[in-house]
Amino acid sequence: MCRLFSFFLLFVLSISQILLAHEEGAPFSGAIIEPILTHHAHIEDEQKINLEFVDRERVEIKDEEREFDVFRQELELAWASPDFRFGGELKLPFSNQGEDDGKRQYGPGDLEVWFPKYAWVNQPEQILTSLFAIHIPTGSESQGLGDGKTFLEGKVFFDRAYRNWFLGLNLESSTAVSGEFETKLEYSAVLSHSFIRGTQRAALIKPNQFLVIAPLFEVTGEAGISGETRGKAPVEMLGGLYFWHPKSGWSFRIGYRFPVGRDQEEEQALLVQFGNHFSWSRR
């Protein structure tokens, strides 16, 4: 499966046209980064790999809670219309949960399809996007690789840049339509500062420098409304760094996530992401 994942990634890159920085022609401020936990509101063609290394995560297998060192991979693919106002996204996860009774617990996780995405406000320094999503239980629940439920989700994303500063906000509602009924609200926020030279009123779309570095801080959480998560309100924080090579368009993110508060559902984890904006077609 890992080899198939790698071959699929190479196929994706081979059919794409290399672009610079944000996607070619995209009018967005260079200070609008792509965070780690919070999702950006701007809509572009995008290909990204997300890696997550979790130390001793509690996983429920066959109604029994156990601890594993977990390694997750996710391929994230996004498509945008020529005016960057409409698009869709696909998330393909793969997890390795370690060994259970001498057997490796690895395989695909739950598939996510985000469509349609639409930007109601689409300005260089301000973007407001909403979307519909479906969470499909393709991962094995018995191996701890999936939730075993189908979720319908509504999401709203907001990006705001001011000079070299960036604020991103997410608000999401999720309802289980198969399996045990469950409804929850999720939220996320990110604040970052990009070290871009020569910024006056607004950061350049493509800065004329070798590397852009942006420290970032994120907070994310959820509130269980009904079902098995009712009354639970786990919160996580993340500190990290964003690196962007404007000439090639490649970006790299690394961050450390840790839970806070009483309802801790996730363990501490190291997250690594890298990607680019290869065009699916010539415009």
C-alpha positions in Angstrom: 0.0 0.0 0.0 2.8 2.4 0.8 4.3 1.8 -2.7 0.9 2.4 -4.3 0.6 5.6 -2.4 4.1 6.7 -3.7 3.3 5.7 -7.3 0.0 7.6 -7.1 1.9 10.7 -5.9 4.4 10.5 -8.7 1.5 10.1 -11.2 -0.2 13.2 -9.8 3.0 15.3 -10.2 3.8 14.0 -13.7 0.5 15.2 -15.2 0.7 18.6 -13.7 2.3 21.8 -14.9 4.8 23.4 -12.5 3.8 26.8 -11.2 5.4 29.5 -9.0 4.5 30.5 -5.4 0.7 30.7 -5.2 -0.8 29.3 -8.4 0.1 31.3 -11.5 -2.4 34.2 -11.8 -3.7 33.8 -8.3 -4.0 37.3 -6.8 -3.5 36.4 -3.2 -1.1 38.2 -0.8 2.2 36.4 -0.1 1.5 36.8 3.6 -1.4 34.3 3.3 0.3 31.1 4.2 -1.0 27.5 4.2 -1.3 26.5 7.9 -1.0 23.0 9.4 -4.2 22.4 11.3 -6.3 25.3 10.0 -7.4 25.2 6.4 -6.8 28.2 4.2 -9.8 29.9 2.5 -8.2 30.7 -0.9 -9.0 28.2 -3.7 -6.2 27.0 -5.9 -5.0 23.9 -7.6 -2.9 22.2 -5.0 -1.1 18.9 -4.2 0.2 18.3 -0.7 1.5 15.5 1.5 0.7 15.5 5.2 2.7 13.4 7.7 1.9 12.9 11.3 4.0 11.1 14.0 2.1 10.3 17.2 3.7 9.0 20.4 1.6 6.4 22.2 -1.8 7.2 20.8 -4.8 5.6 22.4 -6.7 3.6 19.7 -9.9 1.6 20.2 -9.7 -1.9 18.6 -12.4 -4.5 19.0 -14.0 -2.4 21.8 -10.7 -2.3 23.7 -8.5 0.8 24.1 -4.8 0.2 23.4 -1.7 2.4 22.8 0.3 2.5 19.6 3.0 4.6 18.0 1.1 5.9 15.0 2.4 7.1 11.7 -0.2 8.7 9.3 0.2 9.9 5.7 -2.3 11.9 3.7 -2.4 13.0 0.1 -4.4 16.2 -0.3 -5.5 17.2 -3.8 -7.4 20.4 -4.7 -8.8 21.8 -7.9 -9.8 25.4 -8.7 -11.7 27.2 -11.5 -9.8 29.7 -13.7 -11.0 32.6 -11.6 -10.1 30.9 -8.3 -13.6 31.2 -6.9 -14.9 27.6 -7.3 -13.3 24.3 -6.6 -13.1 21.0 -4.8 -10.8 18.9 -2.7 -10.0 15.2 -2.0 -8.2 13.8 1.1 -6.7 10.3 0.9 -5.3 9.1 4.3 -3.2 6.1 5.1 -2.2 5.0 8.6 0.2 2.6 10.3 -1.0 2.0 13.9 1.9 -0.4 14.9 1.4 -4.1 15.9 -1.5 -5.8 17.6 -1.1 -9.4 18.6 1.9 -9.6 16.2 -0.1 -8.2 13.2 0.6 -4.9 11.6 -2.4 -2.5 11.8 -2.1 -0.5 8.6 -4.2 0.6 5.7 -6.3 3.4 4.2 -8.2 5.7 6.5 -11.5 7.5 6.0 -11.9 9.3 2.7 -13.0 13.0 2.6 -14.5 14.7 -0.4 -15.0 18.5 -0.3 -17.3 19.7 -3.0 -18.4 22.3 -3.9 -16.1 25.0 -2.5 -17.1 28.6 -3.3 -15.4 31.9 -2.4 -18.0 34.5 -1.6 -15.3 37.1 -1.0 -12.2 36.7 -3.2 -9.8 39.6 -2.6 -6.0 39.7 -2.5 -5.9 40.1 1.3 -9.4 38.8 2.3 -11.1 35.5 1.3 -14.3 34.0 2.7 -15.2 30.5 1.5 -17.9 27.9 2.3 -18.1 24.3 1.3 -19.9 21.0 1.7 -18.0 17.9 2.6 -18.7 14.1 3.1 -16.6 11.9 5.3 -16.7 8.3 3.9 -15.8 5.4 6.3 -13.3 3.6 4.0 -11.0 2.9 6.9 -11.3 -0.3 9.0 -13.0 0.5 12.3 -11.9 -2.9 13.8 -8.3 -1.9 13.2 -8.7 1.6 14.5 -8.2 3.1 11.1 -11.6 4.7 10.7 -14.7 6.0 12.5 -17.1 3.6 10.9 -19.5 6.5 10.3 -20.5 8.7 7.3 -20.5 12.4 8.2 -22.0 15.3 6.3 -20.2 18.5 7.0 -20.5 22.2 6.3 -17.4 24.4 6.6 -16.7 28.1 6.5 -13.1 29.4 6.0 -11.8 33.0 6.4 -8.4 34.4 5.4 -7.2 37.9 6.3 -3.8 39.4 5.6 -2.5 42.7 6.8 1.0 43.6 5.6 3.1 40.6 6.7 0.5 39.3 9.2 -2.0 36.6 8.5 -5.1 35.5 10.4 -7.1 32.4 9.4 -10.4 31.1 10.9 -12.4 27.9 10.4 -15.8 26.9 11.6 -17.3 23.5 10.8 -20.5 21.6 11.6 -20.5 17.7 11.3 -23.4 15.3 11.6 -23.2 11.5 11.4 -25.8 10.0 9.0 -24.7 6.4 9.4 -23.9 4.5 12.6 -24.6 6.1 15.9 -26.0 9.6 15.5 -23.6 12.3 16.4 -23.3 16.1 15.9 -20.4 18.3 16.7 -19.0 21.8 16.0 -15.3 22.3 15.2 -13.3 25.5 15.1 -9.7 26.5 14.3 -7.6 29.7 14.2 -4.1 30.5 13.0 -1.9 33.6 13.4 1.4 34.0 11.6 4.0 36.6 10.5 5.9 36.2 7.3 9.4 37.7 7.0 8.9 39.3 3.6 11.2 42.2 2.7 9.9 45.5 1.3 6.3 45.2 2.4 4.5 48.5 2.5 0.7 48.4 2.4 0.5 44.8 1.3 2.9 41.9 1.0 4.0 41.0 -2.5 2.2 38.1 -4.2 5.6 36.7 -5.2 8.4 38.1 -2.9 11.8 38.7 -4.5 13.8 36.7 -2.0 15.2 33.2 -1.8 13.1 32.0 1.2 10.1 33.2 3.2 9.9 32.0 6.8 6.8 32.4 8.9 6.4 31.4 12.6 2.8 30.3 13.2 0.6 29.5 16.2 -2.7 27.5 15.9 -5.5 26.5 18.2 -8.2 24.0 17.3 -11.0 22.4 19.1 -14.5 20.9 19.0 -17.7 20.9 21.0 -19.9 17.7 21.1 -23.6 18.6 20.6 -25.1 15.1 20.6 -24.2 11.4 20.5 -21.1 9.9 22.0 -19.2 13.2 21.9 -21.9 15.2 23.7 -20.4 17.4 26.4 -16.8 16.9 25.3 -14.7 19.9 24.3 -11.1 18.9 23.5 -8.7 21.6 22.5 -5.3 21.4 20.9 -2.6 24.0 20.2 0.3 23.9 17.7 3.5 25.9 17.3 5.3 25.7 14.0 7.3 27.1 11.2 6.3 27.7 7.5 9.0 27.8 4.8 8.3 28.9 1.2 10.6 29.0 -1.7 8.9 31.6 -4.0 10.9 30.8 -7.1 9.9 27.1 -7.3 6.6 27.4 -5.4 7.4 24.6 -2.9 6.4 25.1 0.7 7.3 23.1 3.8 5.6 23.2 7.2 6.6 21.6 10.5 4.8 21.9 13.8 4.3 20.3 17.2 0.7 19.7 18.4 -0.3 19.2 22.0 -3.6 18.8 23.8 -4.8 21.2 26.5 -7.8 21.1 28.8 -9.6 18.1 30.4 -11.0 16.4 27.4 -7.8 15.1 25.8 -8.6 12.9 22.8 -5.3 13.3 20.9 -1.7 12.8 22.0 1.3 15.0 21.3 2.4 14.7 17.7 4.9 16.0 15.2 3.3 17.2 11.9 5.2 17.7 8.7 3.7 18.9 5.4 5.0 19.8 2.0 3.4 20.7 -1.3 3.0 22.9 -4.3 0.4 24.4 -6.7 0.8 22.4 -9.9 -1.8 23.3 -12.5 -4.1 20.5 -13.6 -4.5 22.3 -17.0 -3.1 25.2 -18.9 -5.3 28.3 -18.4 
